[in-house]
Amino acid sequence: MTDAPREKPSHAAMDQFRSEGGELLIGGIPLTRLAARIGQTPFYAYDRKLLTQRVAELRASLPAGIKIHYAMKANPMPALVGHMATLVDGIDVASANELKVALDSGADPHEISFAGPGKRHEELRQAVAAGILINVESFREVTELAAIRQATGWSVRVAVRVNPDFELKSSGMKMGGGPKQFGVDAEQVPALLAEIGTAGLLFEGFHLFAGSQNLRPEAIVEAQRKCFDLAVALAAHAPAPVRFLNLGGGFGIPYFPGERRLDLSSIATNLASISAEATQKLPGAEIVIELGRYLVGEAGVYVCKIVDRKISRAHTFLVADGGLHHHLSASGNFGQVIRKNYPVAIGDRMDSPASDTVSVVGPLCTPLDLIADRMPLADAKPGNLVVVFQSGAYGATASPRGFLSQPDLVEVLV
Ligand SMILES: *Cc1c(COP(=O)(O)O)cnc(C)c1O
């Protein structure tokens, strides 16, 4: 790195992938060969080995005994969930359809949990039948679960999702603190716990999730510490001992220029002290963190093909066969306030210098369909492959795939 004063911030190096002969390798396969194997662009490809490595490295960094759950809404592709199920300690689902995928993947129902603000009666019944842990988010859910228990005689495992009285600072997306549709406000939790006890539900713990996409370790440390202290305070009102304490996660990955990978060391130290304290204050409780994008985001790419190269008033546009309808977040329309470029490359010209400043756009009739805005890329023409890195999470299923009735994408795990 040079430290020239006016240097523009750069993307983090996408060095999780290697390239060979100018081609990006995904799962060891050169990109054009993989595209030929798949038989079409656009596609998402997820690298199995990178998923394995990520979980292994995370385990090596965190204190032993911290359980790692995969929040599968980040990427619910069944083959990928099946692979993740062999690596992590549990799966967090957010709908009955996700629950089906988690169960099919072979995950132990005891280690599956279900969160979400609008669980329908039928979904709650399915969750109870499956024997998973339900993160209760309202008084209505407790009433319905009590009725399901009455009607079936099945035991009902619940944790309480708490909306804390603080926020995860510098989160990309805040999901706790203040008025929120998620969880039950901390001050209402004692009353909810009493109802859980009266209804004969099996209380097993607390779930706190303050926010997502955080790249500041000190903010995550502070949130996990506060979540732990809040859980300890609330445990005094619980009808049974805490067995699971899910402290959320929110670990981010670098998407935009200037962002760097999260340093886990202080988070690990903090979790070690929380773990040690828990043996006194919440004996028998397992500490769980739940992560989505951190586990899978960096292992995936989105690939589309250039179909046209146009110059409009001295500005070069590469028009690709994919875009916003497949990858809403790379287009900047999934919660971003100011649009910034994802890391993008010409995946079959990895050895060529990024000498051309161009915009990569998709085929949709809207200016929002923008993959890269005035970005230096290798000189490219129709037929070359555009790669969007950091695309393993919140891609295919977080995009409006029906918009403009373009051909759908394919997903592969390589
Ligand atoms: C979305 C979500 C996650 C995963 O968030 P990431 O930013 O992908 O890690 C975890 N827990 C809950 C409750 C969620 O809603």
The ligand as an SDF file (V2000), in Angstrom:
LIG
                    3D

 15 15  0  0  0  0  0  0  0  0999 V2000
  -30.7530  -11.8090    9.3100 C   0  0  0  0  0  0  0  0  0  0  0  0
  -30.4750  -12.3310   10.6260 C   0  0  0  0  0  0  0  0  0  0  0  0
  -29.2220  -12.8390   10.9250 C   0  0  0  0  0  0  0  0  0  0  0  0
  -28.0950  -12.8590    9.9510 C   0  0  0  0  0  0  0  0  0  0  0  0
  -27.5700  -11.6070    9.7150 O   0  0  0  0  0  0  0  0  0  0  0  0
  -26.1880  -11.4960    8.9310 P   0  0  0  0  0  0  0  0  0  0  0  0
  -25.9260  -10.0660    8.7620 O   0  0  0  0  0  0  0  0  0  0  0  0
  -26.3910  -12.1970    7.6210 O   0  0  0  0  0  0  0  0  0  0  0  0
  -25.1540  -12.1940    9.7390 O   0  0  0  0  0  0  0  0  0  0  0  0
  -29.0200  -13.3600   12.1690 C   0  0  0  0  0  0  0  0  0  0  0  0
  -30.0080  -13.3740   13.0750 N   0  0  0  0  0  0  0  0  0  0  0  0
  -31.2360  -12.8850   12.8210 C   0  0  0  0  0  0  0  0  0  0  0  0
  -32.2680  -12.9250   13.8650 C   0  0  0  0  0  0  0  0  0  0  0  0
  -31.5210  -12.3470   11.5950 C   0  0  0  0  0  0  0  0  0  0  0  0
  -32.7220  -11.8500   11.3560 O   0  0  0  0  0  0  0  0  0  0  0  0
  1  2  1  0
  2  3  1  0
  2 14  2  0
  3  4  1  0
  3 10  2  0
  4  5  1  0
  5  6  1  0
  6  7  2  0
  6  8  1  0
  6  9  1  0
 10 11  1  0
 11 12  2  0
 12 13  1  0
 12 14  1  0
 14 15  1  0
M  END
$$$$
